[in-house]
Amino acid sequence: MNKLFTIAKNTFIEILRQPVYAIMIVAALFLFFISPSLTMYTMSDDNKLLREIGLSTLFMTSLFIAIFSASGAVGEEIENKTITTVLSKPIQRPIFIIAKFLGVAAAVFLAHYICTIALLMAIRHGVLETVNDTHDMTVLGSAGVILVSTFLLSAFFNYVYDWKFSSTALILLGIFATLGIVFLALIDRNWQFNPSKNGINAVDIYGSVLLLLAAIIIVALSVALSARFNIVITLSACLGIFFLGLVSDYVFGRFADTHLWAKIGKFLVPNLQIFWISDAIYEGSVVPLKYLVISASYALCYTIAILALAIALFQRRQVN
């Protein structure tokens, strides 16, 4: 367990220090910030479109972070020959694969968590649909305090203790974002203690959890492919399976009852469409907790199966 934890922790730290990781999170936060302005001209229910665009941004951000981070977790170590040092400790290959998966999954969870809080804040602010609507200053004030506090403390730790600015900022951002969303859950837009009017919807939280489950499946898939192939092939295959998983019902589902190839494809390719609940948002439907549990079981089964495949692929991989 000590070896497992050490490799997972080092993988997590390495991903946090990658520039592409921070760039994707910053880009997503910027999109969440401007999303209320982008959805105010729909001539219909602007806030429903805001929630769908926010979930789409969250979905794409988490999945691309999962693909880019996981594809290099194993592949880069094999190409750089650093894996020979790790495996000579000795460390069993299954432990190495599982630790890499846990480290990447932790990094994806952190990014997803930060972006989810930004999404909830954007939904809480809402769209200014009429000239009489005003900005939610509690949301804007909280966001400003979070960003300024994160920047100042990260700069302080970087200057005094020589901590890396980007990784420190992301950790602090997660901490301050948690405090901010707790504050907004208790205080309404009039700066009054009113938890019943906090503007946080359970459907949005469920939607975020479902998208995280989809990202975890992609993490396992990326680790499995990078255990056998280089980074380019891993990225291409993950993107292909990702887009195929989004249209799994259309490609495989409608032919599964009559064609064997469609039935096989339906079982092999994870159906990512079940993790997307935009229809429930538009129809105003309630997403039951039972659906969340079933989807989590589906994701768990796929993740375990893919990790088992990753271990099998890596057992015979020549690394020296």
Secondary structure by P-SEA (a helix, b strand, c coil): caaaaaaaaaaaaaaaacaaaaaaaaaaaaaaaacccccccccccaaaaaaaaaaaaaaaaaaaaaaaaaaaccaaaaaacaaaaaaaccccaaaaaaaaaaaaaaaaaaaaaaaaaaaaaaaaaccccccccccaaaaaaaaaaaaaaaaaaaaaaaaaccccaaaaaaaaaaaaaaaaaaaaaccccccccccccccccaaaaaaaaaaaaaaaaaaaaaaaaaacccaaaaaaaaaaaaaaaaaccccccccccccaaaaaaaaacccccccccaaaaaacccccaaaaaaaaaaaaaaaaaaaaaaaaaacccccc
